[in-house]
Amino acid sequence: MRLGVIGSFVWDIIYGRDPRREPVEEWGGITYALSAFDAALPASWHIVPLARVGSDLWPQARRFVTGLRRVAPDAMPIEVSVPNNRVRIEYSTDELRSEILQGGVPPWTWAGLRPLLHDLDALYINLISGFELELETLQLIRRHFHGPIYLDLHSLLLGIQSDGTRVPRPIADPRAWFGCADLLQVNEQEMSLMAPDPLALAATAMHAGVQSLLVTLGKRGVVYVLAPGFDRLDDLRRAQDLRGGPVRTALVPAEQVETPGDPTGCGDVFGATYFSRLLTGDTFGVSLRAAIRAASRNVVFRGAGGLANFLRGELLQT
């Protein structure tokens, strides 16, 4: 079984994560989700990274990918002749931060992406930069790819100023994006740019065909809304027959972490673990609990290097 992972490799320069230390430089972006998939997926699944990396950082990205256990033998990031994405992150609190983007890999085209989808069984799309896919390309994926699609909007709702600073921005047609996914993940800020509350957002998402909506709330946990009858991925085949029944929704608290932690990548680890467990046949409840547990472990680990081993319980916290 093969899982395609669309996202961007990003080189992070992080200020304020630990006021007692110098700024930290390390891999970020899709590396957190790749690490979580590597830890959560069984040996019967292979990861296929569908990411293009600037030539300045491609050797380092290749080393990162070859250190993962579940990556398909024939899969590797694609080198492109542009500067890779680099982000300066400055934390003002443990959850509030600013970002400045430099460089930038251009979006996938449908012509470039289509040949890479034919042997995939599932697809995870995380719009790390917000520029990985244009809406038309995503709609073509939805039309031609018949496996389950997980979509994390991530930075789609961040614009970019002339100096690279990322700023919140609404999108013109949220429903069109929702209609390209079976499972949708957003955070609280992203939700607020599209709807006043999770249930209002869910009404639009469910009408577009989304079966599982997760709104992450940082330390407060996650709100979920499930379409009628959805409890595992096999239920996607029955979705058309179950419309009109009641939705399920609740706020699930996060696991408390006693020591000061690092929230970078927690949403990515959460979503990748949730999707991994669903792909193995677990129910929604089992998958959600595993995702919350993995995100809480990520809080006490620094960076993505070695994260997969840590999530598997093979390393002590750093």
Rosetta blueprint (number, residue, H / E / L):
1 M L
2 R E
3 L E
4 G E
5 V E
6 I E
7 G L
8 S L
9 F E
10 V E
11 W E
12 D E
13 I E
14 I E
15 Y E
16 G L
17 R L
18 D L
19 P L
20 R L
21 R L
22 E L
23 P L
24 V E
25 E E
26 E E
27 W E
28 G E
29 G E
30 I L
31 T H
32 Y H
33 A H
34 L H
35 S H
36 A H
37 F H
38 D H
39 A H
40 A H
41 L L
42 P L
43 A L
44 S L
45 W L
46 H E
47 I E
48 V E
49 P E
50 L E
51 A L
52 R E
53 V E
54 G E
55 S L
56 D L
57 L L
58 W H
59 P H
60 Q H
61 A H
62 R H
63 R H
64 F H
65 V H
66 T H
67 G L
68 L L
69 R L
70 R L
71 V E
72 A L
73 P L
74 D L
75 A L
76 M L
77 P L
78 I E
79 E E
80 V E
81 S L
82 V L
83 P L
84 N L
85 N L
86 R E
87 V E
88 R E
89 I E
90 E E
91 Y E
92 S L
93 T L
94 D L
95 E L
96 L L
97 R E
98 S E
99 E E
100 I E
101 L E
102 Q E
103 G L
104 G L
105 V L
106 P L
107 P L
108 W L
109 T L
110 W H
111 A H
112 G H
113 L H
114 R H
115 P H
116 L H
117 L L
118 H L
119 D L
120 L L
121 D L
122 A E
123 L E
124 Y E
125 I E
126 N E
127 L L
128 I L
129 S L
130 G L
131 F L
132 E L
133 L L
134 E L
135 L H
136 E H
137 T H
138 L H
139 Q H
140 L H
141 I H
142 R H
143 R H
144 H H
145 F L
146 H L
147 G L
148 P L
149 I E
150 Y E
151 L E
152 D E
153 L L
154 H H
155 S H
156 L H
157 L H
158 L E
159 G E
160 I E
161 Q L
162 S L
163 D L
164 G L
165 T E
166 R E
167 V E
168 P E
169 R L
170 P L
171 I L
172 A L
173 D L
174 P H
175 R H
176 A H
177 W H
178 F H
179 G L
180 C L
181 A L
182 D L
183 L E
184 L E
185 Q E
186 V E
187 N E
188 E H
189 Q H
190 E H
191 M H
192 S H
193 L L
194 M L
195 A L
196 P L
197 D L
198 P H
199 L H
200 A H
201 L H
202 A H
203 A H
204 T H
205 A H
206 M H
207 H H
208 A L
209 G L
210 V L
211 Q L
212 S E
213 L E
214 L E
215 V E
216 T E
217 L L
218 G H
219 K H
220 R H
221 G L
222 V E
223 V E
224 Y E
225 V E
226 L E
227 A L
228 P L
229 G L
230 F L
231 D L
232 R L
233 L H
234 D H
235 D H
236 L H
237 R H
238 R H
239 A H
240 Q H
241 D H
242 L L
243 R L
244 G L
245 G L
246 P L
247 V L
248 R E
249 T E
250 A E
251 L E
252 V E
253 P L
254 A L
255 E L
256 Q L
257 V L
258 E L
259 T L
260 P L
261 G L
262 D L
263 P L
264 T L
265 G L
266 C H
267 G H
268 D H
269 V H
270 F H
271 G H
272 A H
273 T H
274 Y H
275 F H
276 S H
277 R H
278 L H
279 L H
280 T L
281 G L
282 D L
283 T L
284 F H
285 G H
286 V H
287 S H
288 L H
289 R H
290 A H
291 A H
292 I H
293 R H
294 A H
295 A H
296 S H
297 R H
298 N H
299 V H
300 V L
301 F L
302 R L
303 G L
304 A L
305 G L
306 G L
307 L H
308 A H
309 N H
310 F H
311 L H
312 R L
313 G L
314 E L
315 L L
316 L L
317 Q L
318 T L
